[in-house]
Amino acid sequence: MSLKDNIHALFAPKTVAVIGASAAPGKVGHTVVANMLEAGYKGTLIPVNPKADEILGLPVTKKIEDLPEGLDMAVIVVPVAAVVPSMEALAKRKVRSAVIITAGFKEVGKEGYALEQRLIELCTEHEIAMVGPNCLGLISTHDNNNASFAAGYPEKGSIAFFSQSGALCTAILDWALGENVGFSKFVSLGNKAVINEGNMLEYLRTDPNTSVILGYIENVEHGADFIEQAAKVTQEKPVIMIKSGTTTAGAKAASSHTGAIAGSDQAYTAAFRKTGVIRANDMATLFDLAQAFSTQPLPEGPGLCIVTNSGGPGILAADATEKSSLNMARLSNSTIERMKEFLPPYASLYNPVDLIGDAPAERYRKTLEVVIDDPQVHSILVLLTPTASAEIIETAEAIIEVSKKTKKPIFVNYMGGQRTRPGQKMLTDAGIPCSIYPEPLIKSIETMYNYYLWRQTPAQEYPEVRRNRQKARLVINEARSKGATEVVEFQAQEVLRAYNLPTPNTGLARSSDEAVAAADKIGYPVVLKIASPQISHKSDVGGVKVNLADAEAVRNAFFDITARAQRMRPEAYIAGCLVQEMAPKGCKEIIIGFKRDDQFGPLLMFGLGGIYVEILKDIAFRLAPLGRDDAKGIIREIKSYMLLKGVRGEQPVNFQAIEDILITMSELALDFPEIVEAEFNPVLVNAEKAVVADVRITLSA
Amino acid sequence: MSLKDNIHALFAPKTVAVIGASAAPGKVGHTVVANMLEAGYKGTLIPVNPKADEILGLPVTKKIEDLPEGLDMAVIVVPVAAVVPSMEALAKRKVRSAVIITAGFKEVGKEGYALEQRLIELCTEHEIAMVGPNCLGLISTHDNNNASFAAGYPEKGSIAFFSQSGALCTAILDWALGENVGFSKFVSLGNKAVINEGNMLEYLRTDPNTSVILGYIENVEHGADFIEQAAKVTQEKPVIMIKSGTTTAGAKAASSHTGAIAGSDQAYTAAFRKTGVIRANDMATLFDLAQAFSTQPLPEGPGLCIVTNSGGPGILAADATEKSSLNMARLSNSTIERMKEFLPPYASLYNPVDLIGDAPAERYRKTLEVVIDDPQVHSILVLLTPTASAEIIETAEAIIEVSKKTKKPIFVNYMGGQRTRPGQKMLTDAGIPCSIYPEPLIKSIETMYNYYLWRQTPAQEYPEVRRNRQKARLVINEARSKGATEVVEFQAQEVLRAYNLPTPNTGLARSSDEAVAAADKIGYPVVLKIASPQISHKSDVGGVKVNLADAEAVRNAFFDITARAQRMRPEAYIAGCLVQEMAPKGCKEIIIGFKRDDQFGPLLMFGLGGIYVEILKDIAFRLAPLGRDDAKGIIREIKSYMLLKGVRGEQPVNFQAIEDILITMSELALDFPEIVEAEFNPVLVNAEKAVVADVRITLSA
């Protein structure tokens, strides 16, 4: 049996032992047994306790050694000191999976950390699918399995939830009970010693009872695995996650909470984008999206039609629609003609369709039946304010009836409270999201539409990057052999050339004669730069001179630069000067760089040079590997993209040349894990070409 | 009696006549009478109906002519054709105020518009405080007055609400009933023919029963009045408004709804900012803020302390806090020492204070009592997740107890649903905002803190602008006398000089000799520009030459510019060339302009020149008149502000010089209503000074 098979045993175990079961109500070891029984667990449940004979009517096994071999699952609630011995004993009995509820491990410091390491070794060796330690347990409603000490048990449903925080499990469970929302699985991952979010995504992808996956994470420890699994599952089911610890204060709280070290928020955002995971920025959004995705079909286009009995709320909803990536569907003439037949003269036949305050349920029903047929309408938002003549229940019935005959999503805004509540409940129970505000509903439809687009997007092209890896390897090995953490520019350019990256025509000159000869060959004007492995900030020592127009100027510059460098940095080895071609006219400066994220690997960065990156922070990020679409996307994401497209009659820059550099840098980053950071700054780009004018490569120590 | 006195009669009438009262249940004329009776109205209520004898037990008056003179209020529900005659008859009986519920006026087109004009004339002549037409009516709970056909009646409370949309009144009323939120007044303003939001703000400012004012507006028609009243009332009570029709689609819906012409959203934003009105961007925020402001004191600082029984939710709340303008209060050592005395060892004593999942109510109470004393703590957010041992009701009691002893605001996040609901209700009933999500609560606290700062801000200085209005008047009159809608640059500079605005040293030269003489006087290098009233886009005809270094260059440029202009624009009168000093070195270009908004008057605009305004849309707005703080604020608001402060060791520009230009332009705009638009572009600014290098003044036709 592999770990993967054993995960299934966690959710659908045929035999379960509760290690530390207790006859005393109020104790966790009692609650777990009671919860299993109350959930209607159909397999064999064995309480284990050296002192008891019977717990909640079940015969007790005295010690682990007496348990049958090949047990599906053990739930561990013994004190922390007894956890490792228990697991050792269970491993001998060939247990397939375990839930360790007991706390006192990694989260409490060094000693706990060592204990947790021992658990990881044990579980890895014996392929035990272990959830926890330090968790609330897990629930699988379709298997009548409640291996937790949670205070409630949700209805059967199609939403799965896993969480790094037990408290969030508790909160969402209580919310589910309050709102009658059904769940398939609830997993409190605790310290994630063995089973983590990657395993959960992999398992839930093929779980027939789960159609929507929710997750709360504070950090991800196996980034590559997470990305692989997340990218696969989002092709089949939506995954909605809250990632906390996004800000400094949040991250601080995260560290002191479960010892989680929050990765950089940009990397997480890039990871979610890369994999199509939907990020919920707050709890309300998580709940709203869970309900929307689990009940309504995806809208297959941006056109939203609003049907309302009142103008003001219609305007508010239209405002929110225009601020989203949806649009107000333009109704066809035939739709409008059909509505004219039954709508009163003061009704507005255009979107928002205003049925006027006296609209009975029948008017709603007829209108919905007409607009739902319009090919420009991809989703519908029904608005109702509780006017004196509003038929709150009957209108809900009409909406439910229409929704059964269509594959377009319908959302309802009953704007009110007291009088609207029964209608709202009726709609929600029928699987039609109903809220008292229009804005969150529109946000949900927008998110669903974006997810629809994600599912439709064909797999992107990963262009092959021609390269001479061996040549680059030699350069980097040489730098490392000297203990350098920075590759000097002239050698870094070797690396770029090995990857066929466009570099300015450059020569290394050890004397002024050589400098003039190089300049003659390159063509005037040229740039001279100091070449020294110790001097990386060249301008600081006056080590750069531009626009040198003739041999005379080159000769003077050579003397000037080298003399100055020697004077200011007497310890530095001066190899001479680099002679470089000048930037072509009308160039724009861009910056392309990457930083290796601990969790997710190379995180590429793109922005316009100078103040755009430094002051305006107009930067976009993507995780490696970059495909053609990623490269296009990172460029278009920055606000100053318009400047690259050209303003006031300028020609656009050569975008493909930029994309190629981005894609190549991504490959370079993947080829050489010892490069921790690299930056091409500036890359000079005009309508014809892009050239990497300066480069900095930083190696791990 | 003035209109203002008569508004009081609307809310606290001693005698009320219902014109069009009906004995038939279901009719609006019946509902109004029934609503008055159910509200426990204590004055004299007179149904008026030519055919009935008794309605709901009240004796009926047959015709308006038989009503007593000097009636406080009439409620009009007769058919539209009978409204004007009824109002004429009521005016003769010296009625003081009226609510016209009947629709069919401005909102239905030309004929209705004419009827509404007649109503306005009548009410103005007789100083009748008229609400409507086309409205739901009004409610004043503290006066037992329900002059509406609304389907519910709220509890007495301190929130007032006025709305341009009757549907929103209906919705908010139903919400209030559902949530047990009390209101002081509900006013459906309808077409706002007489009583508008300005009157409401003025009246509610001194209404002792109102502590928070909510409003829904689609447009404002009397901008100056609105600003005057809003600025006054926000010094005493918070005003929270939803302005709809913010986007194109929204605005379109607004026009087709009540004939409202939505003003530009920038102008509204500027008007709210100028007056301290809090803008709610969605309904949820409106409701949240209404509850927060009406129940809790203002936080007197940014320090928020989070007290929680669970880590995950604590992190989410800390994230949201860091994204706001609040901060996580740094607890003092003595606070931490005091908490150590009773908190368990695994509790986190730092903010968020984590009491751990088993926290009983007593632990919450003790902790709250300690942190509330910390001077760094200005507001508190209590978090609770329904763990197995959570004491949901007892904790609510503890929070209520502590809140009674403090003047610091307390908000509560009971994260859950089913089990937490009774605690949530208990807290809400006790006036402590309690939500199942932390984020909206933090947003409320932030908004309250910003309002606190607004109340603390001393009145700003309005520097006196030295000017020669007469001189400017002559220039503008001359342009207008020639039917021009554009003031030519040389004359526009006259206007600037009349307002002591810094202009480049300039001379008008009619010949090349005069050009050289002028250049000699100004000092080289100079700029030459074509001077022709018909040529406003000078560069298009090659009419600008810069950096002219000597007399020879000036002479050649003069011939070249004038010849080219004559050839390309043979019909244009060529006055000669302007000779101007060159911009000083190291200047930055900024744009300062204004546009006259229909509702709110001159709307000033500020941004950096070129792409910052055109491509990045990095622009800020303020309404005239501009004080010193406004001028400072508009400059700091743009994202590229850092560029003016100076990057990479640059000196900051002379900010006061920019402020002075802004303040002066605002005065110029107020002095000359015939200027519809003006732009100083570019204004050149460096560390020493700012110069208006080019100017464009557009006059109304």
Boltz contact constraints between the chains, C-beta under 6 A:
constraints:
  - contact:
      token1: [A, 151]
      token2: [B, 388]
      max_distance: 6.0
  - contact:
      token1: [A, 165]
      token2: [B, 312]
      max_distance: 6.0
  - contact:
      token1: [A, 167]
      token2: [B, 310]
      max_distance: 6.0
  - contact:
      token1: [A, 167]
      token2: [B, 312]
      max_distance: 6.0
  - contact:
      token1: [A, 167]
      token2: [B, 313]
      max_distance: 6.0
  - contact:
      token1: [A, 167]
      token2: [B, 385]
      max_distance: 6.0
  - contact:
      token1: [A, 168]
      token2: [B, 312]
      max_distance: 6.0
  - contact:
      token1: [A, 170]
      token2: [B, 385]
      max_distance: 6.0
  - contact:
      token1: [A, 170]
      token2: [B, 386]
      max_distance: 6.0
  - contact:
      token1: [A, 170]
      token2: [B, 387]
      max_distance: 6.0
  - contact:
      token1: [A, 171]
      token2: [B, 385]
      max_distance: 6.0
  - contact:
      token1: [A, 171]
      token2: [B, 415]
      max_distance: 6.0
  - contact:
      token1: [A, 171]
      token2: [B, 416]
      max_distance: 6.0
  - contact:
      token1: [A, 174]
      token2: [B, 386]
      max_distance: 6.0
  - contact:
      token1: [A, 174]
      token2: [B, 416]
      max_distance: 6.0
  - contact:
      token1: [A, 174]
      token2: [B, 417]
      max_distance: 6.0
  - contact:
      token1: [A, 174]
      token2: [B, 418]
      max_distance: 6.0
  - contact:
      token1: [A, 174]
      token2: [B, 419]
      max_distance: 6.0
  - contact:
      token1: [A, 174]
      token2: [B, 420]
      max_distance: 6.0
  - contact:
      token1: [A, 175]
      token2: [B, 416]
      max_distance: 6.0
  - contact:
      token1: [A, 175]
      token2: [B, 417]
      max_distance: 6.0
  - contact:
      token1: [A, 177]
      token2: [B, 417]
      max_distance: 6.0
  - contact:
      token1: [A, 177]
      token2: [B, 418]
      max_distance: 6.0
  - contact:
      token1: [A, 178]
      token2: [B, 417]
      max_distance: 6.0
  - contact:
      token1: [A, 178]
      token2: [B, 418]
      max_distance: 6.0
  - contact:
      token1: [A, 179]
      token2: [B, 417]
      max_distance: 6.0
  - contact:
      token1: [A, 244]
      token2: [B, 315]
      max_distance: 6.0
  - contact:
      token1: [A, 244]
      token2: [B, 316]
      max_distance: 6.0
  - contact:
      token1: [A, 244]
      token2: [B, 319]
      max_distance: 6.0
  - contact:
      token1: [A, 245]
      token2: [B, 315]
      max_distance: 6.0
  - contact:
      token1: [A, 246]
      token2: [B, 319]
      max_distance: 6.0
  - contact:
      token1: [A, 247]
      token2: [B, 319]
      max_distance: 6.0
  - contact:
      token1: [A, 247]
      token2: [B, 322]
      max_distance: 6.0
  - contact:
      token1: [A, 249]
      token2: [B, 318]
      max_distance: 6.0
  - contact:
      token1: [A, 249]
      token2: [B, 322]
      max_distance: 6.0
  - contact:
      token1: [A, 249]
      token2: [B, 328]
      max_distance: 6.0
  - contact:
      token1: [A, 250]
      token2: [B, 315]
      max_distance: 6.0
  - contact:
      token1: [A, 250]
      token2: [B, 318]
      max_distance: 6.0
  - contact:
      token1: [A, 250]
      token2: [B, 319]
      max_distance: 6.0
  - contact:
      token1: [A, 253]
      token2: [B, 314]
      max_distance: 6.0
  - contact:
      token1: [A, 253]
      token2: [B, 315]
      max_distance: 6.0
  - contact:
      token1: [A, 253]
      token2: [B, 318]
      max_distance: 6.0
  - contact:
      token1: [A, 253]
      token2: [B, 352]
      max_distance: 6.0
  - contact:
      token1: [A, 254]
      token2: [B, 315]
      max_distance: 6.0
  - contact:
      token1: [A, 256]
      token2: [B, 348]
      max_distance: 6.0
  - contact:
      token1: [A, 257]
      token2: [B, 311]
      max_distance: 6.0
  - contact:
      token1: [A, 282]
      token2: [B, 439]
      max_distance: 6.0
  - contact:
      token1: [A, 283]
      token2: [B, 437]
      max_distance: 6.0
  - contact:
      token1: [A, 284]
      token2: [B, 437]
      max_distance: 6.0
  - contact:
      token1: [A, 310]
      token2: [B, 167]
      max_distance: 6.0
  - contact:
      token1: [A, 311]
      token2: [B, 257]
      max_distance: 6.0
  - contact:
      token1: [A, 312]
      token2: [B, 165]
      max_distance: 6.0
  - contact:
      token1: [A, 312]
      token2: [B, 167]
      max_distance: 6.0
  - contact:
      token1: [A, 312]
      token2: [B, 168]
      max_distance: 6.0
  - contact:
      token1: [A, 313]
      token2: [B, 167]
      max_distance: 6.0
  - contact:
      token1: [A, 314]
      token2: [B, 253]
      max_distance: 6.0
  - contact:
      token1: [A, 315]
      token2: [B, 244]
      max_distance: 6.0
  - contact:
      token1: [A, 315]
      token2: [B, 245]
      max_distance: 6.0
  - contact:
      token1: [A, 315]
      token2: [B, 250]
      max_distance: 6.0
  - contact:
      token1: [A, 315]
      token2: [B, 253]
      max_distance: 6.0
  - contact:
      token1: [A, 315]
      token2: [B, 254]
      max_distance: 6.0
  - contact:
      token1: [A, 316]
      token2: [B, 244]
      max_distance: 6.0
  - contact:
      token1: [A, 318]
      token2: [B, 249]
      max_distance: 6.0
  - contact:
      token1: [A, 318]
      token2: [B, 250]
      max_distance: 6.0
  - contact:
      token1: [A, 318]
      token2: [B, 253]
      max_distance: 6.0
  - contact:
      token1: [A, 319]
      token2: [B, 244]
      max_distance: 6.0
  - contact:
      token1: [A, 319]
      token2: [B, 246]
      max_distance: 6.0
  - contact:
      token1: [A, 319]
      token2: [B, 247]
      max_distance: 6.0
  - contact:
      token1: [A, 319]
      token2: [B, 250]
      max_distance: 6.0
  - contact:
      token1: [A, 322]
      token2: [B, 247]
      max_distance: 6.0
  - contact:
      token1: [A, 322]
      token2: [B, 249]
      max_distance: 6.0
  - contact:
      token1: [A, 328]
      token2: [B, 249]
      max_distance: 6.0
  - contact:
      token1: [A, 348]
      token2: [B, 256]
      max_distance: 6.0
  - contact:
      token1: [A, 352]
      token2: [B, 253]
      max_distance: 6.0
  - contact:
      token1: [A, 385]
      token2: [B, 167]
      max_distance: 6.0
  - contact:
      token1: [A, 385]
      token2: [B, 170]
      max_distance: 6.0
  - contact:
      token1: [A, 385]
      token2: [B, 171]
      max_distance: 6.0
  - contact:
      token1: [A, 386]
      token2: [B, 170]
      max_distance: 6.0
  - contact:
      token1: [A, 386]
      token2: [B, 174]
      max_distance: 6.0
  - contact:
      token1: [A, 387]
      token2: [B, 170]
      max_distance: 6.0
  - contact:
      token1: [A, 388]
      token2: [B, 151]
      max_distance: 6.0
  - contact:
      token1: [A, 415]
      token2: [B, 171]
      max_distance: 6.0
  - contact:
      token1: [A, 416]
      token2: [B, 171]
      max_distance: 6.0
  - contact:
      token1: [A, 416]
      token2: [B, 174]
      max_distance: 6.0
  - contact:
      token1: [A, 416]
      token2: [B, 175]
      max_distance: 6.0
  - contact:
      token1: [A, 417]
      token2: [B, 174]
      max_distance: 6.0
  - contact:
      token1: [A, 417]
      token2: [B, 175]
      max_distance: 6.0
  - contact:
      token1: [A, 417]
      token2: [B, 177]
      max_distance: 6.0
  - contact:
      token1: [A, 417]
      token2: [B, 178]
      max_distance: 6.0
  - contact:
      token1: [A, 417]
      token2: [B, 179]
      max_distance: 6.0
  - contact:
      token1: [A, 418]
      token2: [B, 174]
      max_distance: 6.0
  - contact:
      token1: [A, 418]
      token2: [B, 177]
      max_distance: 6.0
  - contact:
      token1: [A, 418]
      token2: [B, 178]
      max_distance: 6.0
  - contact:
      token1: [A, 419]
      token2: [B, 174]
      max_distance: 6.0
  - contact:
      token1: [A, 420]
      token2: [B, 174]
      max_distance: 6.0
  - contact:
      token1: [A, 437]
      token2: [B, 283]
      max_distance: 6.0
  - contact:
      token1: [A, 437]
      token2: [B, 284]
      max_distance: 6.0
  - contact:
      token1: [A, 439]
      token2: [B, 282]
      max_distance: 6.0
  - contact:
      token1: [A, 615]
      token2: [B, 642]
      max_distance: 6.0
  - contact:
      token1: [A, 615]
      token2: [B, 647]
      max_distance: 6.0
  - contact:
      token1: [A, 616]
      token2: [B, 639]
      max_distance: 6.0
  - contact:
      token1: [A, 642]
      token2: [B, 615]
      max_distance: 6.0
  - contact:
      token1: [A, 647]
      token2: [B, 615]
      max_distance: 6.0
